[in-house]
Amino acid sequence: MSRVKLLDREFELSIPEETLLKAVDKVAEKMNKDLEGKNPLMVCVLNGSFMFASDLMKRLTIPCEISFVKLSSYSGTGSTGKVKELIGLNEDISGRTIVLLEDIVDTGLTIINTVEQVKQMGPADVKVATMLFKPDACKRDVKLDYVGMDIPNDFIVGYGLDYDGYGRNLKDIYTVVE
Ligand code: 5GP
């Protein structure tokens, strides 16, 4: 499928599954080395990260756990603007190594806020893994420990990412056709 239509927009194939999975292989290989003996808690930030989290977990050979969290659609404001509240991280994470699993880092605002909230819960360390990163969109100073792929600053769907709820099920990534 080189083109798909979702609602009112057309998207064209930009990153095939094979390329995505090679990127996940590399992230997993690095984690298996870096996080050996750390018994990390992987924290999958829903909804978009579910495919990345699933493919990554299958490739991790170190002992680890996974937890699933969501960000509220809106809650209050903070120094960085709108702050989305992290929901669902109910376990005691004090002293743990946490690895946040994100689908995409665009402006960086979401991940910066999420890391801040997790840090307040007293973990030993918070690392960030994102499947995709848009370097041209991200003007903030974000520390990304693991990046699957850098991508251009275009709107994409597939591999967990949606356009108004649709397209999350696509195994490849598609870019909007302007
Ligand atoms: P940030 O706070 O880094 O600007 O945005 C992160 C969130 O915006 C992601 O978790 C994702 O939900 C959404 N997002 C950013 N870029 C894209 C994109 O190209 N496609 C889709 N579907 N969502 C995106």
Backbone and ligand atoms as CSV (ligand in chain L), in Angstrom:
chain,resi,resn,atom,element,x,y,z
A,1,MET,N,N,0.842,-1.189,0.000
A,1,MET,CA,C,0.000,0.000,0.000
A,1,MET,C,C,0.880,1.243,0.000
A,2,SER,N,N,0.923,1.940,-1.118
A,2,SER,CA,C,1.815,3.096,-1.114
A,2,SER,C,C,1.087,4.368,-0.681
A,3,ARG,N,N,-0.261,4.330,-0.748
A,3,ARG,CA,C,-1.039,5.485,-0.284
A,3,ARG,C,C,-2.224,5.014,0.534
A,4,VAL,N,N,-2.613,5.778,1.563
A,4,VAL,CA,C,-3.844,5.469,2.302
A,4,VAL,C,C,-4.625,6.760,2.495
A,5,LYS,N,N,-5.952,6.591,2.601
A,5,LYS,CA,C,-6.784,7.757,2.898
A,5,LYS,C,C,-7.367,7.565,4.286
A,6,LEU,N,N,-7.196,8.531,5.153
A,6,LEU,CA,C,-7.769,8.486,6.497
A,6,LEU,C,C,-8.613,9.742,6.653
A,7,LEU,N,N,-9.882,9.545,6.890
A,7,LEU,CA,C,-10.818,10.672,6.959
A,7,LEU,C,C,-10.652,11.538,5.704
A,8,ASP,N,N,-10.285,12.805,5.886
A,8,ASP,CA,C,-10.200,13.718,4.732
A,8,ASP,C,C,-8.795,13.870,4.163
A,9,ARG,N,N,-7.819,13.110,4.680
A,9,ARG,CA,C,-6.440,13.339,4.243
A,9,ARG,C,C,-5.832,12.116,3.564
A,10,GLU,N,N,-4.898,12.394,2.638
A,10,GLU,CA,C,-4.154,11.317,1.960
A,10,GLU,C,C,-2.761,11.249,2.578
A,11,PHE,N,N,-2.273,10.020,2.720
A,11,PHE,CA,C,-0.932,9.811,3.277
A,11,PHE,C,C,-0.163,8.882,2.356
A,12,GLU,N,N,1.156,9.122,2.232
A,12,GLU,CA,C,1.946,8.219,1.398
A,12,GLU,C,C,3.005,7.510,2.238
A,13,LEU,N,N,3.314,6.302,1.816
A,13,LEU,CA,C,4.276,5.473,2.548
A,13,LEU,C,C,5.613,6.199,2.679
A,14,SER,N,N,6.131,6.286,3.894
A,14,SER,CA,C,7.446,6.929,4.041
A,14,SER,C,C,8.471,6.054,4.759
A,15,ILE,N,N,8.053,5.256,5.758
A,15,ILE,CA,C,9.028,4.359,6.420
A,15,ILE,C,C,8.413,2.962,6.520
A,16,PRO,N,N,8.947,2.001,5.759
A,16,PRO,CA,C,8.383,0.649,5.813
A,16,PRO,C,C,8.697,-0.051,7.136
A,17,GLU,N,N,7.861,-1.014,7.464
A,17,GLU,CA,C,7.987,-1.766,8.715
A,17,GLU,C,C,9.402,-2.312,8.925
A,18,GLU,N,N,9.976,-2.830,7.836
A,18,GLU,CA,C,11.315,-3.429,7.927
A,18,GLU,C,C,12.338,-2.431,8.487
A,19,THR,N,N,12.261,-1.194,8.026
A,19,THR,CA,C,13.191,-0.151,8.497
A,19,THR,C,C,12.906,0.179,9.960
A,20,LEU,N,N,11.623,0.224,10.312
A,20,LEU,CA,C,11.253,0.524,11.698
A,20,LEU,C,C,11.800,-0.558,12.634
A,21,LEU,N,N,11.649,-1.811,12.212
A,21,LEU,CA,C,12.073,-2.909,13.087
A,21,LEU,C,C,13.600,-2.971,13.236
A,22,LYS,N,N,14.308,-2.567,12.182
A,22,LYS,CA,C,15.774,-2.508,12.303
A,22,LYS,C,C,16.163,-1.460,13.336
A,23,ALA,N,N,15.423,-0.350,13.354
A,23,ALA,CA,C,15.691,0.710,14.335
A,23,ALA,C,C,15.385,0.210,15.749
A,24,VAL,N,N,14.317,-0.566,15.896
A,24,VAL,CA,C,13.972,-1.113,17.215
A,24,VAL,C,C,15.059,-2.108,17.662
A,25,ASP,N,N,15.563,-2.899,16.721
A,25,ASP,CA,C,16.661,-3.842,17.036
A,25,ASP,C,C,17.829,-3.102,17.684
A,26,LYS,N,N,18.189,-1.960,17.085
A,26,LYS,CA,C,19.352,-1.200,17.583
A,26,LYS,C,C,19.097,-0.642,18.970
A,27,VAL,N,N,17.891,-0.128,19.187
A,27,VAL,CA,C,17.548,0.410,20.511
A,27,VAL,C,C,17.622,-0.720,21.547
A,28,ALA,N,N,17.062,-1.871,21.208
A,28,ALA,CA,C,17.039,-3.004,22.144
A,28,ALA,C,C,18.456,-3.483,22.466
A,29,GLU,N,N,19.283,-3.526,21.427
A,29,GLU,CA,C,20.675,-3.964,21.620
A,29,GLU,C,C,21.390,-3.051,22.619
A,30,LYS,N,N,21.176,-1.745,22.456
A,30,LYS,CA,C,21.824,-0.770,23.355
A,30,LYS,C,C,21.270,-0.915,24.779
A,31,MET,N,N,19.946,-1.077,24.889
A,31,MET,CA,C,19.335,-1.225,26.228
A,31,MET,C,C,19.830,-2.488,26.912
A,32,ASN,N,N,19.944,-3.563,26.152
A,32,ASN,CA,C,20.398,-4.830,26.748
A,32,ASN,C,C,21.794,-4.699,27.358
A,33,LYS,N,N,22.603,-3.798,26.777
A,33,LYS,CA,C,23.942,-3.563,27.334
A,33,LYS,C,C,23.875,-2.583,28.497
A,34,ASP,N,N,23.258,-1.405,28.242
A,34,ASP,CA,C,23.240,-0.322,29.241
A,34,ASP,C,C,22.505,-0.687,30.530
A,35,LEU,N,N,21.440,-1.444,30.396
A,35,LEU,CA,C,20.528,-1.624,31.537
A,35,LEU,C,C,20.673,-2.980,32.225
A,36,GLU,N,N,21.714,-3.667,31.853
A,36,GLU,CA,C,22.027,-4.959,32.484
A,36,GLU,C,C,22.176,-4.779,34.004
A,37,GLY,N,N,21.486,-5.581,34.781
A,37,GLY,CA,C,21.605,-5.520,36.243
A,37,GLY,C,C,20.809,-4.393,36.883
A,38,LYS,N,N,20.086,-3.609,36.086
A,38,LYS,CA,C,19.355,-2.464,36.636
A,38,LYS,C,C,17.879,-2.764,36.877
A,39,ASN,N,N,17.403,-3.880,36.418
A,39,ASN,CA,C,16.003,-4.272,36.594
A,39,ASN,C,C,15.048,-3.112,36.293
A,40,PRO,N,N,15.126,-2.552,35.063
A,40,PRO,CA,C,14.352,-1.343,34.780
A,40,PRO,C,C,12.840,-1.575,34.718
A,41,LEU,N,N,12.120,-0.494,35.001
A,41,LEU,CA,C,10.665,-0.497,34.777
A,41,LEU,C,C,10.433,0.327,33.518
A,42,MET,N,N,9.986,-0.334,32.459
A,42,MET,CA,C,9.678,0.354,31.211
A,42,MET,C,C,8.293,0.963,31.376
A,43,VAL,N,N,8.152,2.224,31.023
A,43,VAL,CA,C,6.856,2.890,31.170
A,43,VAL,C,C,6.383,3.341,29.792
A,44,CYS,N,N,5.369,2.649,29.298
A,44,CYS,CA,C,4.834,2.901,27.960
A,44,CYS,C,C,3.786,4.017,28.040
A,45,VAL,N,N,4.081,5.132,27.370
A,45,VAL,CA,C,3.152,6.266,27.401
A,45,VAL,C,C,2.129,6.076,26.269
A,46,LEU,N,N,0.917,5.716,26.671
A,46,LEU,CA,C,-0.155,5.449,25.699
A,46,LEU,C,C,-0.697,6.767,25.138
A,47,ASN,N,N,-1.351,6.818,23.962
A,47,ASN,CA,C,-1.688,5.627,23.222
A,47,ASN,C,C,-0.611,5.240,22.199
A,48,GLY,N,N,0.069,6.253,21.672
A,48,GLY,CA,C,0.886,6.052,20.481
A,48,GLY,C,C,2.024,5.059,20.583
A,49,SER,N,N,2.515,4.795,21.808
A,49,SER,CA,C,3.725,3.967,21.936
A,49,SER,C,C,3.474,2.471,21.984
A,50,PHE,N,N,2.236,2.043,21.819
A,50,PHE,CA,C,1.977,0.620,22.070
A,50,PHE,C,C,2.709,-0.315,21.116
A,51,MET,N,N,2.862,0.092,19.847
A,51,MET,CA,C,3.550,-0.808,18.893
A,51,MET,C,C,5.048,-0.828,19.153
A,52,PHE,N,N,5.609,0.336,19.417
A,52,PHE,CA,C,7.039,0.427,19.735
A,52,PHE,C,C,7.326,-0.389,20.989
A,53,ALA,N,N,6.486,-0.218,22.025
A,53,ALA,CA,C,6.706,-0.931,23.291
A,53,ALA,C,C,6.657,-2.438,23.067
A,54,SER,N,N,5.707,-2.883,22.280
A,54,SER,CA,C,5.547,-4.315,22.029
A,54,SER,C,C,6.757,-4.886,21.284
A,55,ASP,N,N,7.168,-4.223,20.208
A,55,ASP,CA,C,8.314,-4.720,19.439
A,55,ASP,C,C,9.599,-4.655,20.261
A,56,LEU,N,N,9.727,-3.602,21.061
A,56,LEU,CA,C,10.934,-3.454,21.890
A,56,LEU,C,C,10.996,-4.535,22.965
A,57,MET,N,N,9.888,-4.749,23.666
A,57,MET,CA,C,9.868,-5.726,24.768
A,57,MET,C,C,10.263,-7.124,24.284
A,58,LYS,N,N,9.848,-7.465,23.049
A,58,LYS,CA,C,10.170,-8.793,22.512
A,58,LYS,C,C,11.661,-8.968,22.289
A,59,ARG,N,N,12.372,-7.844,22.192
A,59,ARG,CA,C,13.811,-7.890,21.911
A,59,ARG,C,C,14.673,-7.693,23.150
A,60,LEU,N,N,14.061,-7.400,24.290
A,60,LEU,CA,C,14.854,-7.208,25.506
A,60,LEU,C,C,15.118,-8.557,26.156
A,61,THR,N,N,16.369,-8.770,26.507
A,61,THR,CA,C,16.740,-10.054,27.106
A,61,THR,C,C,17.084,-9.897,28.587
A,62,ILE,N,N,17.137,-8.647,29.061
A,62,ILE,CA,C,17.424,-8.374,30.479
A,62,ILE,C,C,16.134,-8.490,31.292
A,63,PRO,N,N,16.227,-8.780,32.592
A,63,PRO,CA,C,15.019,-8.770,33.406
A,63,PRO,C,C,14.454,-7.350,33.458
A,64,CYS,N,N,13.168,-7.191,33.187
A,64,CYS,CA,C,12.550,-5.857,33.226
A,64,CYS,C,C,11.049,-6.016,33.401
A,65,GLU,N,N,10.421,-4.912,33.805
A,65,GLU,CA,C,8.959,-4.901,33.933
A,65,GLU,C,C,8.414,-3.820,33.012
A,66,ILE,N,N,7.106,-3.863,32.770
A,66,ILE,CA,C,6.483,-2.794,31.973
A,66,ILE,C,C,5.201,-2.329,32.650
A,67,SER,N,N,4.984,-1.018,32.558
A,67,SER,CA,C,3.768,-0.424,33.082
A,67,SER,C,C,3.223,0.519,32.007
A,68,PHE,N,N,1.911,0.736,32.000
A,68,PHE,CA,C,1.285,1.551,30.955
A,68,PHE,C,C,0.651,2.788,31.576
A,69,VAL,N,N,0.984,3.945,31.049
A,69,VAL,CA,C,0.435,5.185,31.599
A,69,VAL,C,C,-0.188,6.013,30.475
A,70,LYS,N,N,-0.935,7.007,30.904
A,70,LYS,CA,C,-1.548,7.928,29.947
A,70,LYS,C,C,-1.292,9.338,30.421
A,71,LEU,N,N,-1.392,10.280,29.517
A,71,LEU,CA,C,-1.338,11.681,29.918
A,71,LEU,C,C,-2.756,12.215,29.799
A,72,SER,N,N,-3.199,12.931,30.820
A,72,SER,CA,C,-4.547,13.496,30.770
A,72,SER,C,C,-4.578,14.471,29.605
A,73,SER,N,N,-5.756,14.688,29.025
A,73,SER,CA,C,-5.789,15.563,27.864
A,73,SER,C,C,-5.398,16.991,28.245
A,74,TYR,N,N,-5.728,17.388,29.457
A,74,TYR,CA,C,-5.335,18.726,29.893
A,74,TYR,C,C,-5.450,18.839,31.399
A,75,SER,N,N,-4.492,19.479,32.024
A,75,SER,CA,C,-4.617,19.698,33.459
A,75,SER,C,C,-3.663,20.796,33.906
A,76,GLY,N,N,-4.224,21.961,34.206
A,76,GLY,CA,C,-3.440,23.060,34.780
A,76,GLY,C,C,-2.362,23.612,33.868
A,77,THR,N,N,-1.582,24.539,34.408
A,77,THR,CA,C,-0.476,25.088,33.632
A,77,THR,C,C,0.782,25.111,34.485
A,78,GLY,N,N,1.908,25.143,33.840
A,78,GLY,CA,C,3.173,25.166,34.578
A,78,GLY,C,C,4.159,26.057,33.853
A,79,SER,N,N,5.422,25.973,34.230
A,79,SER,CA,C,6.428,26.856,33.648
A,79,SER,C,C,6.568,26.630,32.148
A,80,THR,N,N,6.311,25.420,31.705
A,80,THR,CA,C,6.490,25.118,30.283
A,80,THR,C,C,5.175,25.212,29.513
A,81,GLY,N,N,4.146,25.827,30.124
A,81,GLY,CA,C,2.869,25.945,29.421
A,81,GLY,C,C,1.887,24.953,29.975
A,82,LYS,N,N,1.105,24.315,29.079
A,82,LYS,CA,C,0.098,23.356,29.518
A,82,LYS,C,C,0.764,22.084,30.031
A,83,VAL,N,N,0.362,21.654,31.208
A,83,VAL,CA,C,0.940,20.444,31.779
A,83,VAL,C,C,-0.085,19.322,31.748
A,84,LYS,N,N,0.286,18.227,31.097
A,84,LYS,CA,C,-0.602,17.063,31.079
A,84,LYS,C,C,-0.217,16.162,32.228
A,85,GLU,N,N,-1.218,15.739,32.976
A,85,GLU,CA,C,-0.935,14.933,34.169
A,85,GLU,C,C,-0.763,13.463,33.812
A,86,LEU,N,N,0.262,12.861,34.396
A,86,LEU,CA,C,0.545,11.449,34.156
A,86,LEU,C,C,-0.405,10.594,34.991
A,87,ILE,N,N,-1.128,9.697,34.338
A,87,ILE,CA,C,-2.107,8.876,35.041
A,87,ILE,C,C,-1.719,7.404,34.927
A,88,GLY,N,N,-1.780,6.681,36.030
A,88,GLY,CA,C,-1.644,5.226,35.963
A,88,GLY,C,C,-0.339,4.663,36.479
A,89,LEU,N,N,0.583,5.534,36.894
A,89,LEU,CA,C,1.828,5.003,37.452
A,89,LEU,C,C,1.629,4.884,38.964
A,90,ASN,N,N,1.049,3.774,39.350
A,90,ASN,CA,C,0.627,3.632,40.751
A,90,ASN,C,C,1.618,2.860,41.610
A,91,GLU,N,N,2.573,2.197,40.976
A,91,GLU,CA,C,3.526,1.429,41.772
A,91,GLU,C,C,4.575,2.328,42.432
A,92,ASP,N,N,5.250,1.763,43.434
A,92,ASP,CA,C,6.326,2.487,44.104
A,92,ASP,C,C,7.565,2.423,43.208
A,93,ILE,N,N,7.985,3.569,42.705
A,93,ILE,CA,C,9.143,3.555,41.795
A,93,ILE,C,C,10.399,4.115,42.470
A,94,SER,N,N,10.334,4.308,43.799
A,94,SER,CA,C,11.509,4.881,44.465
A,94,SER,C,C,12.705,3.945,44.297
A,95,GLY,N,N,13.826,4.541,43.912
A,95,GLY,CA,C,15.056,3.777,43.728
A,95,GLY,C,C,15.130,2.979,42.437
A,96,ARG,N,N,14.098,3.049,41.605
A,96,ARG,CA,C,14.096,2.240,40.365
A,96,ARG,C,C,14.678,3.003,39.175
A,97,THR,N,N,15.135,2.248,38.196
A,97,THR,CA,C,15.511,2.837,36.905
A,97,THR,C,C,14.272,2.789,36.020
A,98,ILE,N,N,13.826,3.982,35.611
A,98,ILE,CA,C,12.620,4.091,34.792
A,98,ILE,C,C,13.028,4.409,33.358
A,99,VAL,N,N,12.420,3.723,32.398
A,99,VAL,CA,C,12.655,4.048,30.990
A,99,VAL,C,C,11.312,4.407,30.371
A,100,LEU,N,N,11.142,5.685,30.045
A,100,LEU,CA,C,9.896,6.125,29.411
A,100,LEU,C,C,9.925,5.755,27.941
A,101,LEU,N,N,8.875,5.114,27.472
A,101,LEU,CA,C,8.791,4.730,26.059
A,101,LEU,C,C,7.800,5.642,25.358
A,102,GLU,N,N,8.312,6.455,24.436
A,102,GLU,CA,C,7.497,7.427,23.714
A,102,GLU,C,C,7.413,7.049,22.241
A,103,ASP,N,N,6.308,7.425,21.597
A,103,ASP,CA,C,6.177,7.200,20.164
A,103,ASP,C,C,7.015,8.200,19.372
A,104,ILE,N,N,6.865,9.487,19.745
A,104,ILE,CA,C,7.530,10.524,18.955
A,104,ILE,C,C,7.810,11.741,19.834
A,105,VAL,N,N,8.960,12.337,19.619
A,105,VAL,CA,C,9.266,13.616,20.266
A,105,VAL,C,C,9.286,14.662,19.163
A,106,ASP,N,N,8.364,15.612,19.294
A,106,ASP,CA,C,8.179,16.652,18.282
A,106,ASP,C,C,8.772,17.948,18.843
A,107,THR,N,N,7.973,18.767,19.547
A,107,THR,CA,C,8.531,19.985,20.151
A,107,THR,C,C,9.334,19.654,21.411
A,108,GLY,N,N,9.073,18.492,22.009
A,108,GLY,CA,C,9.778,18.085,23.229
A,108,GLY,C,C,9.027,18.420,24.502
A,109,LEU,N,N,7.970,19.217,24.370
A,109,LEU,CA,C,7.229,19.663,25.553
A,109,LEU,C,C,6.650,18.501,26.359
A,110,THR,N,N,6.032,17.564,25.682
A,110,THR,CA,C,5.383,16.432,26.370
A,110,THR,C,C,6.396,15.635,27.174
A,111,ILE,N,N,7.518,15.311,26.568
A,111,ILE,CA,C,8.468,14.444,27.265
A,111,ILE,C,C,9.132,15.178,28.429
A,112,ILE,N,N,9.384,16.465,28.266
A,112,ILE,CA,C,9.988,17.235,29.363
A,112,ILE,C,C,9.045,17.230,30.567
A,113,ASN,N,N,7.769,17.474,30.322
A,113,ASN,CA,C,6.781,17.464,31.412
A,113,ASN,C,C,6.650,16.083,32.044
A,114,THR,N,N,6.685,15.063,31.228
A,114,THR,CA,C,6.519,13.704,31.742
A,114,THR,C,C,7.707,13.312,32.618
A,115,VAL,N,N,8.900,13.629,32.141
A,115,VAL,CA,C,10.111,13.313,32.927
A,115,VAL,C,C,10.049,14.027,34.279
A,116,GLU,N,N,9.655,15.304,34.272
A,116,GLU,CA,C,9.556,16.066,35.533
A,116,GLU,C,C,8.624,15.377,36.525
A,117,GLN,N,N,7.478,14.924,36.026
A,117,GLN,CA,C,6.503,14.282,36.927
A,117,GLN,C,C,7.030,12.964,37.479
A,118,VAL,N,N,7.708,12.198,36.639
A,118,VAL,CA,C,8.236,10.913,37.095
A,118,VAL,C,C,9.346,11.141,38.126
A,119,LYS,N,N,10.171,12.154,37.883
A,119,LYS,CA,C,11.273,12.445,38.819
A,119,LYS,C,C,10.754,12.759,40.214
A,120,GLN,N,N,9.583,13.388,40.277
A,120,GLN,CA,C,9.004,13.728,41.590
A,120,GLN,C,C,8.599,12.490,42.386
A,121,MET,N,N,8.568,11.348,41.729
A,121,MET,CA,C,8.173,10.120,42.420
A,121,MET,C,C,9.387,9.367,42.991
A,122,GLY,N,N,10.562,9.971,42.913
A,122,GLY,CA,C,11.744,9.432,43.587
A,122,GLY,C,C,12.461,8.250,42.964
A,123,PRO,N,N,12.478,8.137,41.637
A,123,PRO,CA,C,13.225,7.020,41.041
A,123,PRO,C,C,14.735,7.261,41.139
A,124,ALA,N,N,15.534,6.215,40.927
A,124,ALA,CA,C,16.993,6.382,40.926
A,124,ALA,C,C,17.414,7.111,39.658
A,125,ASP,N,N,16.726,6.813,38.554
A,125,ASP,CA,C,17.112,7.360,37.256
A,125,ASP,C,C,15.904,7.337,36.322
A,126,VAL,N,N,15.811,8.339,35.451
A,126,VAL,CA,C,14.755,8.332,34.433
A,126,VAL,C,C,15.416,8.454,33.067
A,127,LYS,N,N,15.225,7.442,32.245
A,127,LYS,CA,C,15.760,7.480,30.882
A,127,LYS,C,C,14.587,7.614,29.909
A,128,VAL,N,N,14.913,8.128,28.707
A,128,VAL,CA,C,13.866,8.318,27.707
A,128,VAL,C,C,14.228,7.565,26.436
A,129,ALA,N,N,13.265,6.785,25.943
A,129,ALA,CA,C,13.428,6.119,24.652
A,129,ALA,C,C,12.283,6.569,23.762
A,130,THR,N,N,12.608,7.103,22.595
A,130,THR,CA,C,11.552,7.466,21.659
A,130,THR,C,C,11.799,6.759,20.331
A,131,MET,N,N,10.730,6.262,19.755
A,131,MET,CA,C,10.850,5.587,18.461
A,131,MET,C,C,11.259,6.593,17.395
A,132,LEU,N,N,10.629,7.788,17.439
A,132,LEU,CA,C,10.873,8.790,16.397
A,132,LEU,C,C,11.196,10.138,17.015
A,133,PHE,N,N,12.024,10.889,16.324
A,133,PHE,CA,C,12.424,12.211,16.808
A,133,PHE,C,C,12.461,13.175,15.629
A,134,LYS,N,N,11.831,14.350,15.840
A,134,LYS,CA,C,11.856,15.390,14.791
A,134,LYS,C,C,12.825,16.484,15.236
A,135,PRO,N,N,14.121,16.367,14.878
A,135,PRO,CA,C,15.106,17.341,15.371
A,135,PRO,C,C,14.796,18.774,14.955
A,136,ASP,N,N,14.192,18.956,13.775
A,136,ASP,CA,C,13.930,20.327,13.311
A,136,ASP,C,C,12.771,20.991,14.040
A,137,ALA,N,N,11.941,20.184,14.704
A,137,ALA,CA,C,10.790,20.747,15.433
A,137,ALA,C,C,11.137,20.980,16.895
A,138,CYS,N,N,12.141,20.266,17.383
A,138,CYS,CA,C,12.436,20.285,18.812
A,138,CYS,C,C,13.453,21.370,19.143
A,139,LYS,N,N,12.954,22.441,19.718
A,139,LYS,CA,C,13.831,23.578,20.048
A,139,LYS,C,C,14.258,23.537,21.508
A,140,ARG,N,N,13.726,22.591,22.243
A,140,ARG,CA,C,14.049,22.522,23.669
A,140,ARG,C,C,15.230,21.584,23.904
A,141,ASP,N,N,15.809,21.729,25.091
A,141,ASP,CA,C,16.951,20.899,25.436
A,141,ASP,C,C,16.423,19.600,26.064
A,142,VAL,N,N,16.232,18.591,25.247
A,142,VAL,CA,C,15.700,17.327,25.766
A,142,VAL,C,C,16.789,16.265,25.730
A,143,LYS,N,N,16.867,15.504,26.815
A,143,LYS,CA,C,17.860,14.436,26.852
A,143,LYS,C,C,17.175,13.143,26.409
A,144,LEU,N,N,17.534,12.684,25.225
A,144,LEU,CA,C,16.944,11.442,24.715
A,144,LEU,C,C,18.026,10.359,24.781
A,145,ASP,N,N,17.789,9.345,25.591
A,145,ASP,CA,C,18.800,8.302,25.773
A,145,ASP,C,C,18.797,7.304,24.623
A,146,TYR,N,N,17.619,7.068,24.072
A,146,TYR,CA,C,17.487,6.104,22.976
A,146,TYR,C,C,16.547,6.691,21.930
A,147,VAL,N,N,17.021,6.739,20.675
A,147,VAL,CA,C,16.185,7.250,19.581
A,147,VAL,C,C,16.190,6.212,18.463
A,148,GLY,N,N,14.989,5.787,18.055
A,148,GLY,CA,C,14.893,4.830,16.957
A,148,GLY,C,C,15.349,5.476,15.661
A,149,MET,N,N,14.685,6.568,15.272
A,149,MET,CA,C,15.009,7.248,14.015
A,149,MET,C,C,14.739,8.733,14.100
A,150,ASP,N,N,15.586,9.526,13.446
A,150,ASP,CA,C,15.295,10.948,13.234
A,150,ASP,C,C,14.432,11.040,11.982
A,151,ILE,N,N,13.420,11.911,12.018
A,151,ILE,CA,C,12.546,12.067,10.840
A,151,ILE,C,C,12.333,13.552,10.547
A,152,PRO,N,N,11.927,13.869,9.309
A,152,PRO,CA,C,11.668,15.278,8.981
A,152,PRO,C,C,10.452,15.813,9.735
A,153,ASN,N,N,10.304,17.115,9.694
A,153,ASN,CA,C,9.232,17.769,10.428
A,153,ASN,C,C,7.910,17.762,9.644
A,154,ASP,N,N,7.381,16.562,9.380
A,154,ASP,CA,C,6.098,16.411,8.678
A,154,ASP,C,C,5.171,15.592,9.554
A,155,PHE,N,N,3.869,15.739,9.327
A,155,PHE,CA,C,2.893,14.965,10.103
A,155,PHE,C,C,2.834,13.533,9.572
A,156,ILE,N,N,2.980,12.578,10.474
A,156,ILE,CA,C,2.982,11.173,10.072
A,156,ILE,C,C,1.903,10.374,10.821
A,157,VAL,N,N,1.561,9.225,10.255
A,157,VAL,CA,C,0.649,8.282,10.927
A,157,VAL,C,C,1.195,6.871,10.767
A,158,GLY,N,N,0.629,5.958,11.552
A,158,GLY,CA,C,1.003,4.546,11.458
A,158,GLY,C,C,1.930,4.144,12.578
A,159,TYR,N,N,2.116,2.842,12.730
A,159,TYR,CA,C,2.964,2.275,13.790
A,159,TYR,C,C,2.579,2.884,15.147
A,160,GLY,N,N,1.280,2.937,15.392
A,160,GLY,CA,C,0.778,3.442,16.674
A,160,GLY,C,C,0.301,4.883,16.648
A,161,LEU,N,N,0.790,5.650,15.683
A,161,LEU,CA,C,0.432,7.078,15.628
A,161,LEU,C,C,-0.835,7.287,14.801
A,162,ASP,N,N,-1.649,8.237,15.229
A,162,ASP,CA,C,-2.961,8.399,14.598
A,162,ASP,C,C,-3.168,9.749,13.926
A,163,TYR,N,N,-4.176,9.762,13.054
A,163,TYR,CA,C,-4.760,11.020,12.582
A,163,TYR,C,C,-6.209,10.991,13.041
A,164,ASP,N,N,-6.504,11.799,14.055
A,164,ASP,CA,C,-7.856,11.862,14.615
A,164,ASP,C,C,-8.405,10.468,14.962
A,165,GLY,N,N,-7.565,9.643,15.551
A,165,GLY,CA,C,-7.993,8.322,16.007
A,165,GLY,C,C,-7.732,7.198,15.012
A,166,TYR,N,N,-7.508,7.528,13.757
A,166,TYR,CA,C,-7.328,6.493,12.728
A,166,TYR,C,C,-5.858,6.341,12.334
A,167,GLY,N,N,-5.539,5.144,11.847
A,167,GLY,CA,C,-4.206,4.899,11.296
A,167,GLY,C,C,-3.236,4.255,12.266
A,168,ARG,N,N,-3.632,4.080,13.521
A,168,ARG,CA,C,-2.707,3.492,14.509
A,168,ARG,C,C,-2.325,2.061,14.128
A,169,ASN,N,N,-3.234,1.376,13.424
A,169,ASN,CA,C,-3.041,-0.023,13.071
A,169,ASN,C,C,-2.111,-0.236,11.882
A,170,LEU,N,N,-1.722,0.810,11.186
A,170,LEU,CA,C,-0.849,0.638,10.020
A,170,LEU,C,C,0.535,0.187,10.485
A,171,LYS,N,N,1.086,-0.834,9.819
A,171,LYS,CA,C,2.370,-1.370,10.282
A,171,LYS,C,C,3.559,-0.533,9.805
A,172,ASP,N,N,3.325,0.264,8.763
A,172,ASP,CA,C,4.366,1.146,8.227
A,172,ASP,C,C,4.023,2.591,8.620
A,173,ILE,N,N,4.957,3.489,8.375
A,173,ILE,CA,C,4.665,4.901,8.642
A,173,ILE,C,C,4.395,5.638,7.330
A,174,TYR,N,N,3.372,6.472,7.388
A,174,TYR,CA,C,2.929,7.255,6.229
A,174,TYR,C,C,3.007,8.743,6.555
A,175,THR,N,N,3.339,9.524,5.525
A,175,THR,CA,C,3.426,10.985,5.699
A,175,THR,C,C,2.274,11.647,4.967
A,176,VAL,N,N,1.741,12.689,5.592
A,176,VAL,CA,C,0.599,13.386,4.990
A,176,VAL,C,C,1.007,13.987,3.648
A,177,VAL,N,N,0.081,13.920,2.678
A,177,VAL,CA,C,0.317,14.522,1.370
A,177,VAL,C,C,-0.362,15.888,1.402
A,178,GLU,N,N,0.435,16.920,1.234
A,178,GLU,CA,C,-0.129,18.292,1.340
A,178,GLU,C,C,-0.919,18.633,0.086
L,1,5GP,P1,P,5.570,17.194,21.576
L,1,5GP,O1,O,5.083,17.557,22.946
L,1,5GP,O2,O,6.962,16.608,21.561
L,1,5GP,O3,O,5.443,18.378,20.629
L,1,5GP,O4,O,4.543,16.176,20.965
L,1,5GP,C1,C,4.488,14.851,21.319
L,1,5GP,C2,C,3.143,14.254,20.964
L,1,5GP,O5,O,2.534,14.902,19.843
L,1,5GP,C3,C,3.321,12.798,20.557
L,1,5GP,O6,O,3.276,11.944,21.673
L,1,5GP,C4,C,2.187,12.604,19.573
L,1,5GP,O7,O,1.014,12.251,20.271
L,1,5GP,C5,C,1.982,13.966,18.947
L,1,5GP,N1,N,2.663,14.086,17.637
L,1,5GP,C6,C,3.750,14.833,17.361
L,1,5GP,N2,N,4.100,14.731,16.057
L,1,5GP,C7,C,3.201,13.880,15.506
L,1,5GP,C8,C,3.024,13.361,14.161
L,1,5GP,O8,O,3.760,13.643,13.205
L,1,5GP,N3,N,1.978,12.503,13.992
L,1,5GP,C9,C,1.127,12.151,14.988
L,1,5GP,N4,N,0.158,11.295,14.682
L,1,5GP,N5,N,1.262,12.615,16.255
L,1,5GP,C10,C,2.294,13.480,16.506
